[in-house]
Amino acid sequence: MRIADINAGKALKVLMAKREVSREKLAFDLGLSTVTISTLRNSKLISGSSLVKICDYFNLKASEFFKLGEEE
């Protein structure tokens, strides 16, 4: 897996769909705005602090999160 082959927004979308978590619920639970969640879902990259929050929330390792966003 190369960093160029990873899409963090795709990974977040997949994860939210699998766990049936809405944008509003995730934003509220993480203390972020819904605009921030939308931005993350549409971004290829993600900041370290957001990654930590998301992985903690979904009880995942970063490698598991990124695997969800691998581009074919």
ZIZI-V656150 format. One record per run of one state. SS is the DSSP state (h for helix, s for strand, l for the rest). FROM is the first residue (numbers start at 1). TO is the last residue. If there is no record, write none. Layout:
SS,FROM,TO
SS,FROM,TO
//
This chain:
l,1,2
h,3,5
s,6,6
l,7,7
h,8,19
l,20,22
h,23,30
l,31,33
h,34,41
l,42,47
h,48,58
l,59,61
h,62,68
l,69,69
s,70,70
l,71,72
//
